[in-house]
């Protein structure tokens, strides 16, 4: 978009829209921003604490971010990108906290060790090679590796009690891992935006249609769900950050760039511990290896969380299938999203991902006993009466049209924009909220290329994100300095 917009519309009141809203308001203090949310509160879908893992995804423990290649080497490129992006998020949150734009009384981010846990010779060999590859980079230089059962028991006593004596286990540990309440961050940013002149948040609105006018503006038709009254607004710039609901909204725009996209919804469930004594015995986020064909959101982990100031313990997630694109969505979401341009990509992706189909079927039909037996692989002493099943959020995996394969399943996030940058839509789920700041910087880069290159914007962005424009991987001392600063300002060393 060549000109700076006066009227901005953000669709969805989750962490993505909140982050973009704050960035735009800091860069253009006089702009008018309207945020429209279908629910009656903000941050209640994917950003809500119970609907995501709460892991500050930095690639410390997530084994799916470091695949083993055919030649036996470990590809760490994705881990470097995600780790760098999370450092950017921490810088931005530290700036907001220092400026009193985020809650001072609520600990929205807490320090918690991130660990990878594997058993079996093949997996141990993989983890060791991963450790050796990652620790060559400053982002991961503090990682520890152990096969010593006594040392591992000191790290995770709950998981080691009553294990088979000769069982071979390997673990990596990063002390500087975090647990993040993305819902608290979202609400904090929205509260700050509402205190600014020219910002309004509209709850309970459903977006019915989006049409581009000849002058480049967007006409947005919507319905007030409380009164059933229709409303039309005109906007210079539109961002669609509605989680799983972004694909149907993108289809309403009739943009050529959005053709060929389809969505495959995957639901999640947690086992939540109800025994306070058990909860107190574990303090780490421990990730294992994902089952063959499973989506990234289904990587198993025994997970310490902080929920509303209280310590919690979760295991999962267990994948399921629902035709809803949002936890609070409709069972008609999937069928209504199907159009001529995306039916074949959807079917083709299904054919090419039989393992995923088998995995989801197995997950859906498993019994309570089978689900619990999986937990006992990580926590042998677990008792069924101490755990209850809780529903988590919905994720929509992107399926993208491909000339060679018809359709391919994409596990990351993608930004779809109009040619002139007057509209941007965010699709996909993983790693999502943890890298929200970097993703929204990409939106600014795509939609406002001239403005973001200006001295004014560059200075403002550097104030908020001191490492902006520099690679933390290529500048080790800068990375260490930045990390020390954000640790102090976010009180992660308390």
C-alpha positions as CSV (number, residue, x, y, z in Angstrom):
1,X,0.0,0.0,0.0
2,X,1.6,3.2,-1.2
3,X,-0.2,5.7,1.0
4,X,-0.6,5.5,4.8
5,X,-4.2,4.5,5.6
6,X,-6.5,6.8,7.6
7,X,-9.1,4.2,8.4
8,X,-7.9,0.7,9.4
9,X,-10.1,-2.4,10.1
10,X,-8.8,-5.4,12.0
11,X,-11.0,-8.5,11.8
12,X,-10.7,-10.7,14.9
13,X,-9.6,-9.6,18.4
14,X,-6.9,-12.1,19.0
15,X,-3.2,-11.7,19.5
16,X,-2.5,-11.1,15.8
17,X,-4.9,-8.2,15.4
18,X,-3.9,-6.8,18.8
19,X,-0.2,-6.9,17.9
20,X,-0.7,-5.3,14.5
21,X,-3.0,-2.7,16.0
22,X,-0.4,-1.6,18.5
23,X,2.3,-1.5,15.9
24,X,0.2,0.7,13.5
25,X,-0.9,3.0,16.3
26,X,2.7,3.6,17.3
27,X,3.8,4.1,13.7
28,X,0.8,6.3,12.8
29,X,-0.6,7.9,16.0
30,X,-3.3,9.7,14.1
31,X,-4.8,6.7,12.3
32,X,-8.3,5.4,13.1
33,X,-8.5,1.7,14.0
34,X,-11.7,-0.4,14.3
35,X,-11.5,-3.9,15.6
36,X,-14.4,-6.3,15.0
37,X,-14.8,-9.5,16.9
38,X,-17.6,-12.1,16.5
39,X,-17.5,-13.2,20.2
40,X,-18.5,-11.0,23.2
41,X,-15.0,-10.8,24.5
42,X,-11.4,-10.5,23.2
43,X,-8.8,-13.2,23.0
44,X,-11.3,-15.9,23.5
45,X,-10.4,-18.3,20.7
46,X,-6.9,-19.5,19.8
47,X,-5.3,-16.8,22.1
48,X,-7.2,-18.1,25.2
49,X,-4.9,-19.9,27.7
50,X,-6.9,-23.1,27.6
51,X,-6.9,-23.2,23.8
52,X,-3.2,-23.4,23.2
53,X,-0.1,-24.9,24.7
54,X,1.1,-21.7,26.3
55,X,4.6,-22.6,25.2
56,X,6.8,-19.7,24.2
57,X,7.8,-21.6,21.1
58,X,11.5,-20.9,20.5
59,X,12.4,-24.3,19.1
60,X,14.1,-25.4,22.3
61,X,12.1,-28.5,22.8
62,X,9.9,-29.0,19.7
63,X,11.5,-31.8,17.8
64,X,9.4,-31.3,14.7
65,X,11.2,-28.0,14.0
66,X,14.5,-29.9,13.4
67,X,13.8,-32.7,10.9
68,X,16.5,-35.3,10.1
69,X,17.4,-35.3,6.4
70,X,18.0,-38.3,4.3
71,X,21.7,-38.0,4.7
72,X,21.4,-38.2,8.5
73,X,22.1,-34.5,9.1
74,X,19.7,-32.3,11.1
75,X,18.0,-29.3,9.4
76,X,18.0,-26.5,12.0
77,X,16.9,-23.7,9.6
78,X,13.3,-23.6,10.9
79,X,14.5,-23.7,14.5
80,X,16.8,-20.7,13.9
81,X,13.9,-18.7,12.3
82,X,11.4,-19.6,15.1
83,X,14.0,-19.0,17.9
84,X,14.9,-15.6,16.5
85,X,11.3,-14.7,16.0
86,X,10.5,-15.5,19.7
87,X,13.3,-13.2,20.8
88,X,11.6,-10.4,18.7
89,X,8.3,-11.1,20.5
90,X,10.0,-10.9,23.9
91,X,11.6,-7.6,23.0
92,X,8.2,-6.1,22.0
93,X,6.5,-7.4,25.1
94,X,9.3,-6.0,27.3
95,X,8.8,-2.6,25.6
96,X,5.1,-2.7,26.2
97,X,5.5,-3.6,29.8
98,X,8.1,-0.9,30.3
99,X,5.6,1.6,28.8
100,X,2.8,0.3,31.1
101,X,0.9,-1.0,28.0
102,X,0.7,-4.5,29.5
103,X,-0.6,-5.5,32.9
104,X,1.9,-5.0,35.7
105,X,0.1,-7.2,38.3
106,X,-0.5,-10.2,36.0
107,X,2.5,-12.4,35.1
108,X,1.7,-13.0,31.5
109,X,5.1,-14.7,30.9
110,X,6.9,-17.1,33.3
111,X,10.3,-18.9,33.2
112,X,10.0,-22.6,32.9
113,X,12.5,-25.1,31.6
114,X,11.9,-26.5,28.1
115,X,12.9,-30.1,27.6
116,X,12.9,-32.8,24.9
117,X,12.4,-36.4,26.1
118,X,13.0,-39.5,24.0
119,X,13.7,-43.2,24.5
120,X,15.0,-45.9,22.1
121,X,18.4,-45.9,20.4
122,X,17.3,-44.4,17.2
123,X,15.5,-41.4,18.9
124,X,18.5,-40.9,21.3
125,X,20.9,-40.7,18.4
126,X,18.6,-38.2,16.7
127,X,18.4,-36.0,19.9
128,X,22.1,-36.1,20.3
129,X,22.7,-35.0,16.7
130,X,20.1,-32.3,17.2
131,X,21.8,-31.0,20.3
132,X,25.2,-30.9,18.6
133,X,23.8,-29.0,15.6
134,X,21.8,-26.4,17.7
135,X,24.4,-25.6,20.3
136,X,26.7,-24.2,17.5
137,X,24.2,-21.2,17.4
138,X,24.1,-18.5,20.1
139,X,20.3,-19.0,20.4
140,X,20.8,-22.5,21.8
141,X,24.3,-22.4,23.3
142,X,22.9,-22.8,26.9
143,X,21.2,-26.2,26.0
144,X,22.1,-29.2,28.1
145,X,22.1,-32.8,27.1
146,X,22.0,-35.9,29.3
147,X,21.6,-39.6,29.2
148,X,22.4,-39.9,32.9
149,X,19.3,-41.2,34.7
150,X,20.2,-39.7,38.0
151,X,20.7,-36.3,36.5
152,X,17.4,-36.6,34.5
153,X,15.6,-37.6,37.7
154,X,16.7,-34.4,39.3
155,X,15.3,-32.5,36.3
156,X,11.9,-34.4,36.0
157,X,11.4,-36.6,39.1
158,X,7.7,-37.1,38.3
159,X,8.5,-38.7,35.0
160,X,11.3,-40.9,36.2
161,X,9.8,-42.7,39.2
162,X,9.1,-46.4,38.6
163,X,10.7,-46.5,35.2
164,X,12.3,-49.7,33.9
165,X,15.9,-49.7,35.3
166,X,17.6,-50.5,32.0
167,X,15.5,-48.2,29.8
168,X,17.6,-45.9,27.7
169,X,16.5,-42.2,27.8
170,X,17.9,-39.0,26.6
171,X,16.9,-35.4,27.5
172,X,17.8,-31.9,26.4
173,X,17.1,-29.0,28.7
174,X,16.9,-25.2,28.2
175,X,16.6,-23.3,31.5
176,X,15.4,-20.1,29.7
177,X,12.2,-21.6,28.3
178,X,8.9,-19.8,29.0
179,X,5.2,-20.3,29.7
180,X,3.1,-17.6,28.1
181,X,-0.5,-16.5,28.7
182,X,-1.3,-15.2,25.2
183,X,-4.8,-14.4,26.3
184,X,-3.4,-12.0,29.0
185,X,-1.1,-10.3,26.5
186,X,-4.0,-10.0,24.0
187,X,-6.3,-8.4,26.6
188,X,-3.5,-6.1,27.7
189,X,-2.8,-4.8,24.2
190,X,-6.5,-4.4,23.5
191,X,-7.0,-2.4,26.7
192,X,-4.1,-0.2,25.7
193,X,-5.5,0.4,22.3
194,X,-8.9,1.3,23.7
195,X,-7.2,4.0,25.8
196,X,-5.8,5.6,22.6
197,X,-7.7,8.2,20.6
198,X,-9.2,6.9,17.4
199,X,-9.5,3.2,18.4
200,X,-12.7,1.4,18.9
201,X,-13.4,-2.3,19.6
202,X,-16.7,-3.7,18.4
203,X,-17.8,-7.1,20.0
204,X,-20.5,-9.4,18.7
205,X,-20.2,-8.5,15.0
206,X,-20.2,-11.1,12.1
207,X,-18.5,-10.1,8.9
208,X,-20.9,-10.9,6.0
209,X,-19.0,-9.7,3.0
210,X,-15.9,-7.7,1.8
211,X,-15.9,-5.9,-1.5
212,X,-13.2,-3.8,-3.0
213,X,-14.3,-0.4,-4.4
214,X,-12.8,1.2,-7.5
215,X,-10.9,3.8,-5.4
216,X,-9.1,0.9,-3.7
217,X,-11.0,1.1,-0.4
218,X,-12.9,-1.8,1.1
219,X,-16.6,-2.0,1.8
220,X,-17.3,-4.3,4.7
221,X,-20.8,-5.6,5.4
222,X,-21.5,-6.9,8.8
223,X,-24.2,-7.8,11.3
224,X,-24.6,-6.9,14.9
225,X,-25.4,-10.2,16.5
226,X,-27.0,-8.7,19.5
227,X,-29.5,-6.6,17.5
228,X,-29.4,-8.4,14.1
229,X,-28.9,-5.0,12.5
230,X,-26.7,-4.7,9.4
231,X,-23.9,-2.3,9.1
232,X,-21.5,-1.2,6.3
233,X,-18.1,0.4,6.9
234,X,-15.5,1.7,4.4
235,X,-11.8,1.1,5.2
236,X,-8.5,2.0,3.6
237,X,-6.8,-1.1,4.9
238,X,-8.2,-4.4,6.2
239,X,-6.4,-7.1,8.1
240,X,-8.1,-10.5,8.5
241,X,-6.7,-12.2,11.6
242,X,-9.6,-14.4,12.5
243,X,-7.7,-17.7,13.2
244,X,-9.5,-20.6,11.5
245,X,-12.2,-18.2,10.3
246,X,-9.7,-16.4,8.0
247,X,-10.1,-18.7,5.1
248,X,-13.9,-18.2,4.7
249,X,-13.4,-14.5,5.1
250,X,-10.7,-14.5,2.5
251,X,-13.0,-16.2,0.1
252,X,-15.5,-13.4,0.5
253,X,-13.0,-10.9,-0.9
254,X,-12.9,-12.7,-4.3
255,X,-9.1,-12.0,-4.5
256,X,-7.2,-13.9,-7.1
257,X,-4.4,-14.4,-4.5
258,X,-6.8,-16.3,-2.3
259,X,-7.9,-18.9,-4.8
260,X,-6.8,-22.4,-4.3
261,X,-6.6,-22.2,-0.5
262,X,-8.6,-24.6,1.6
263,X,-8.6,-25.5,5.3
264,X,-8.5,-28.7,7.2
265,X,-9.7,-28.4,10.8
266,X,-8.1,-30.3,13.6
267,X,-9.4,-30.1,17.2
268,X,-7.5,-30.7,20.4
269,X,-8.0,-32.1,23.9
270,X,-6.0,-32.1,27.1
271,X,-5.7,-34.4,30.0
272,X,-5.7,-31.9,33.0
273,X,-4.3,-33.0,36.4
274,X,-6.7,-32.4,39.3
275,X,-4.3,-33.6,42.1
276,X,-2.4,-30.7,43.7
277,X,0.3,-33.0,45.1
278,X,1.1,-34.3,41.6
279,X,1.0,-30.8,40.1
280,X,3.6,-29.6,42.5
281,X,6.1,-32.4,41.6
282,X,6.6,-31.3,38.0
283,X,8.0,-28.0,36.8
284,X,8.9,-28.1,33.1
285,X,7.5,-28.3,29.6
286,X,8.6,-31.7,28.3
287,X,8.1,-32.5,24.7
288,X,8.3,-35.9,23.0
289,X,8.3,-37.0,19.4
290,X,5.2,-36.7,17.3
291,X,3.5,-39.8,15.9
292,X,4.0,-40.4,12.2
293,X,1.6,-38.2,10.2
294,X,0.5,-36.1,13.1
295,X,0.1,-32.3,12.8
296,X,2.5,-30.0,14.7
297,X,-0.2,-29.1,17.3
298,X,-0.3,-32.8,18.3
299,X,3.3,-33.1,19.5
300,X,2.9,-34.8,23.0
301,X,4.0,-32.9,26.0
302,X,3.7,-33.0,29.8
303,X,3.3,-29.4,30.5
304,X,3.5,-27.1,33.5
305,X,1.2,-24.0,33.0
306,X,0.4,-21.0,35.0
307,X,-3.4,-20.3,34.8
308,X,-4.7,-17.2,36.5
309,X,-1.8,-17.2,38.9
310,X,-2.2,-20.9,39.7
311,X,0.1,-23.8,38.7
312,X,-1.5,-26.4,36.4
313,X,-0.4,-29.6,34.8
314,X,-1.6,-30.8,31.3
315,X,-0.8,-33.6,29.0
316,X,-1.6,-33.8,25.4
317,X,-2.9,-32.6,23.1
318,X,-4.9,-35.4,21.7
319,X,-6.1,-34.7,18.2
320,X,-9.7,-34.9,17.0
321,X,-11.8,-34.0,14.1
322,X,-14.5,-31.4,13.8
323,X,-15.9,-29.6,10.8
324,X,-15.7,-26.4,12.8
325,X,-13.0,-23.8,11.9
326,X,-13.3,-22.2,15.3
327,X,-14.0,-23.6,18.8
328,X,-17.0,-21.3,18.9
329,X,-17.7,-21.9,15.2
330,X,-20.3,-23.8,13.2
331,X,-20.3,-27.4,12.1
332,X,-21.0,-26.0,8.6
333,X,-17.7,-24.2,8.5
334,X,-15.9,-26.8,6.4
335,X,-18.6,-27.6,3.9
336,X,-19.4,-24.0,3.4
337,X,-15.7,-23.2,2.7
338,X,-15.6,-25.6,-0.3
339,X,-15.7,-23.9,-3.7
340,X,-14.7,-25.0,-7.2
341,X,-11.2,-23.5,-6.8
342,X,-10.3,-25.4,-3.6
343,X,-12.1,-28.8,-3.8
344,X,-9.4,-30.5,-5.8
345,X,-6.5,-29.1,-3.7
346,X,-8.3,-30.4,-0.6
347,X,-8.9,-33.9,-2.0
348,X,-5.3,-34.1,-3.4
349,X,-3.8,-33.1,-0.1
350,X,-5.9,-35.9,1.5
351,X,-4.6,-38.4,-0.9
352,X,-1.0,-37.4,-0.3
353,X,-1.4,-37.4,3.5
354,X,-2.9,-40.8,4.2
355,X,-0.8,-41.0,7.4
356,X,-2.5,-37.9,8.8
357,X,-5.9,-39.4,8.0
358,X,-5.1,-42.6,9.7
359,X,-3.6,-40.8,12.7
360,X,-6.8,-38.6,13.1
361,X,-9.1,-41.6,12.8
362,X,-7.1,-43.5,15.4
363,X,-7.2,-40.5,17.7
364,X,-10.9,-40.0,17.4
365,X,-11.9,-43.6,18.1
366,X,-9.4,-44.2,21.0
367,X,-10.8,-45.1,24.3
368,X,-10.2,-43.4,27.7
369,X,-7.9,-46.3,28.6
370,X,-5.8,-45.9,25.4
371,X,-5.6,-42.2,25.9
372,X,-4.4,-42.7,29.5
373,X,-1.9,-45.4,28.5
374,X,-0.2,-42.8,26.3
375,X,0.2,-40.5,29.3
376,X,1.8,-43.3,31.3
377,X,4.6,-43.5,28.7
378,X,5.7,-40.1,30.0
379,X,4.4,-40.4,33.6
380,X,4.5,-44.1,34.6
381,X,2.8,-43.5,38.1
382,X,-0.1,-41.6,36.7
383,X,-3.6,-42.5,38.1
384,X,-6.6,-42.2,36.0
385,X,-8.7,-40.6,38.9
386,X,-6.2,-37.7,39.0
387,X,-6.9,-36.6,35.4
388,X,-9.9,-35.1,33.5
389,X,-10.3,-34.5,29.8
390,X,-10.7,-30.9,28.7
391,X,-11.4,-29.6,25.2
392,X,-8.8,-27.3,23.7
393,X,-9.0,-25.1,20.7
394,X,-9.5,-25.6,17.0
395,X,-6.7,-25.2,14.4
396,X,-7.1,-25.1,10.6
397,X,-4.2,-26.5,8.6
398,X,-3.7,-24.7,5.3
399,X,-4.1,-26.6,2.1
400,X,-2.6,-24.8,-0.9
401,X,-3.1,-25.4,-4.6
402,X,0.0,-26.9,-6.2
403,X,0.6,-27.4,-9.9
404,X,2.5,-30.7,-9.5
405,X,0.5,-32.4,-6.6
406,X,-2.9,-30.6,-6.9
407,X,-2.8,-29.6,-3.3
408,X,-0.2,-29.6,-0.4
409,X,-0.7,-29.4,3.3
410,X,1.1,-26.5,4.9
411,X,1.9,-26.6,8.6
412,X,3.1,-23.0,9.0
413,X,1.5,-19.6,8.5
414,X,1.0,-17.7,5.3
415,X,0.2,-14.0,4.6
416,X,-2.1,-13.4,1.6
417,X,-2.2,-9.8,0.4
418,X,-3.9,-7.9,-2.4
419,X,-1.6,-6.4,-5.1
420,X,-1.8,-2.9,-3.6
421,X,-1.4,-4.1,0.0
422,X,-4.8,-2.7,1.0
423,X,-5.8,-6.1,2.5
424,X,-3.9,-8.8,4.3
425,X,-5.1,-12.2,5.6
426,X,-3.2,-14.5,7.9
427,X,-3.7,-18.2,7.4
428,X,-2.4,-21.2,9.4
429,X,-1.7,-22.0,13.0
430,X,1.9,-23.1,13.9
431,X,3.9,-21.6,15.6
432,X,1.4,-18.8,15.7
433,X,1.2,-16.6,18.8
434,X,4.8,-17.0,19.9
435,X,6.0,-15.4,16.6
436,X,3.1,-13.0,16.3
437,X,5.4,-9.9,16.3
438,X,7.6,-11.1,13.5
439,X,4.5,-12.2,11.5
440,X,3.0,-8.7,11.9
441,X,6.3,-7.1,10.9
442,X,6.0,-9.1,7.7
443,X,2.5,-7.8,7.1
444,X,3.8,-4.2,7.5
445,X,6.7,-5.0,5.0
446,X,4.3,-6.5,2.4
447,X,1.6,-3.8,2.8
448,X,3.5,-0.6,3.5
449,X,6.9,-1.1,1.8
450,X,7.7,2.6,1.3
451,X,6.6,3.7,4.8
452,X,8.5,0.9,6.6
453,X,11.7,2.0,4.7
454,X,11.3,5.5,6.0
455,X,13.6,6.9,8.7
456,X,10.6,7.7,10.9
457,X,9.2,4.1,10.9
458,X,12.7,2.6,11.2
459,X,13.4,4.7,14.3
460,X,10.1,3.8,15.9
461,X,10.4,0.1,15.2
462,X,14.0,0.1,16.6
463,X,12.7,1.7,19.8
464,X,10.2,-1.1,20.3
465,X,12.4,-3.9,19.0
466,X,16.1,-3.0,19.6
467,X,17.3,-5.8,17.3
468,X,15.0,-4.8,14.4
469,X,16.7,-5.2,11.0
470,X,19.5,-7.3,12.5
471,X,20.0,-11.1,12.6
472,X,20.5,-12.4,16.2
473,X,22.0,-15.5,14.7
474,X,24.7,-13.5,12.9
475,X,25.3,-11.2,15.8
476,X,25.9,-13.4,18.9
477,X,26.9,-10.5,21.3
478,X,23.8,-8.6,20.3
479,X,21.7,-11.7,21.0
480,X,23.2,-12.2,24.5
481,X,22.7,-8.5,25.3
482,X,19.1,-8.4,24.1
483,X,18.3,-11.7,25.9
484,X,19.7,-10.4,29.1
485,X,17.7,-7.2,28.8
486,X,14.4,-8.8,28.1
487,X,14.9,-11.4,30.8
488,X,15.4,-8.6,33.3
489,X,12.5,-6.4,32.1
490,X,10.1,-9.4,31.9
491,X,11.3,-10.5,35.3
492,X,12.1,-14.0,34.0
493,X,15.1,-14.1,36.4
494,X,12.9,-13.8,39.6
